[in-house]
Amino acid sequence: MNSLVLEGFLTVCDVIQEVLRKKLKNRSTKRKRVWITPLLSQRSLLGASVLLCNEFKTDDDFLLFFRIDKNQFEWLLNEISPIIEKQNSTFRECLNAKIKLQITLRFLATGDSYKSLEFFFRVSDSAISLFIPEVCDAISETLKSFIEIPKTEEDWLKIAKGFELKWNFPICIGTLDGKHIVIKAPPNTGSDFFNYKKNYSIILLACVDHDYCFTYIDIGAKGRDSDGGVFDHSPLKTAIDNNALNIPERYVFVADAAFPLKNYLMKPYPGHDLTVAEKIYNYRLSRARGIVENAFGILASRFQIFGKHINLHIGNTEKVVKTCCCLHNWLRKTSPAHAHFAYSNTWRSNFLSFVEENNMDCSEARQKRNALRDFFNSDTGAVSWQTNCLQ
């Protein structure tokens, strides 16, 4: 009995010894792993940050590539460097803030995949996926003052003057609309993000002033929701209902038919059997309301990531959209071509004078819309081309 136990024990020992011997042999012949692949190790010589960016001959080349000019890039880099810069370790040097900003701006400008950016800049896609959200947060925090809803009556009146002088719509303090940001379907969400356009999206609800700048953005509503429903649950509506924004009396936002008609929110007359006066009102409102759609168009043209399915986590997608909106406002407001209306305390809307002269009651939403209709068809409020636009 004891001899059988001893024989079995020795057999097991032989098997274990053979297994260990094979493992040691494989370990000695296994190819050693490298800290960085040969492709990425040539970043300082052949990466786009060095090889291509240093060859830009004109500012226009730089602008087309990154969507901002060199001076704007240097200013932004200086502002966000303390936030995104890391310390070198004893093992390797960290990615500097400059290349992080370059890759992020190129990602927003083109929507290229992380793998494509890896080959182009010679930075690993795993590293890119980690620092792009961080850079977006840093940019949004730095530029957050460029997207602010007006807080004083004077600020609202500046926007109203812009709409009346540029777009021939009085008492308008902003245009509202929603934009679907196309995304890859999130896991385990069913049809929550599936919209009427037959794709998956989140919604960007925005209010835009007379010069295509965002004064308010709300990002992240599910694609199946309507624009009016998103507005109804937004902090903006809550603030308006609570009179927390110092909006001047009688002044309004404009929106399309998806939004509710309210005393502070004008929308078109519904239906097809409309009078000429109502059609003229709809044209004039549509002309002013188109500013928000134009702003979305400018945004998508500058940052072509919006032309593709954004294959990111929902939270990171929201960061990308917010960053693009902040950059959009910053570029418009700091551009030399950006014009500001000179505000005068003596300026007053012709519509308000028209209402008072005709003793109109605008206390209710329908009454205010009818008053605007009558104003647009009067000698005071009509524009010469409005009838031709109905044909």
Phi, psi and omega in degrees: 000313180294326180293323178294319179297316180295321180295320178294319180298317180294324178297315179298317179299321179296320180295314180298318179298319180294319179297314180297321180298318180294321180294318178296323179294315179296322181295324182287332181262352182291139180293132182289140178284149178254155181290325180216140183291156180303324180299313184284336182291344180266017184303316185289346180252319189241000179290153182299330180299331181256307190290318185267310187298328179285349181262359178298123185277327184232164176295332180296322177298315179297318181296318180294328184281317185250352181073003172223155182277178186296318180296318178295321178298313181296321178296314181295319179299318179296325181286321187262349182306315180299338182274321188255350181287136177249167179266144175293148176254176178287347182267323183197165177276145179279164173289131181282164184296328183297311182290329176296315180293320179300313182294319180296314180295322178292324177297316179292324184287332187237332187074018179300153178291159177299324180294320177296317177295328177299312180293327185284312183262351181061047173232134186300145180296330178294320177293320179299317181296336180275320188268341179298314175300324179294318179293321177299317177299318181295318179295315180298319180293320181291324186255012185298334180290346180275350171239095180222131176287137182305143183243351180238157179298325179297320178296320177297319182293329176298317179293318180299320178296319178300317179294321182288321182282323184268324189237007172058035176233113184281164175052022180265129182243012177159156177243138184248141173192168178241148177234132177277122176264111187286132183228169170281140185303121178294148181292145173060035178243000178059232181257016183302322185258007182275123186252179183291346177274005177070032171218179183260140185201163162245163187251133170258108174268128186223149169245132187236143178272189186292345185245029175066022177259140179283128173258344178204137174224144176226115189242137169121354178296149183289146186300336182284345182284152177275160179299318179296323178292321177296316179297321183297333180254013184271154174299333179297313179297319179300317180294321179294314180298330180268007180054043184263001187247004180056040178287131180300148181298139177081350182278153191222160164266161175236149183205177180270188187291347180287345183261158179282149174279121179224168181299334179252009184218112180263144178222169183291160168292134182277163174091180182248335182274072185250154174285166178298320181298319180290324177294321177295319176300314181298322178295315182294321177293319180297324179296320178285321183292334181296346180297321181291323177292322176296322179297319176298321179296318177297317180300313182289331178288321180285317182246095189281008170298335179285349177273001182231165171292123179277111186264066180228166171299148184306317181298319179288327175298317178299321178296319180297314181296316179298318179298317179297320179294319178296316178297320178303309180296318181299316181293321180290320186279340180255358179288141178300334182277354182287121183257140177247139176282134175283119184268134178236137180294345181274349182288139178213141183296137176296331181296318180296322176295320179298318180296317182290321180294328181261007176051050182271146176264114180245029184287336180248158186299314182294323178294322179291321178295319178295324179294320176294320176303312181294323180295317181292340179257009179262167177297329182286319188257351183285152171245153193295333188260000190295324180292323180295331182286350178276346184277000000 
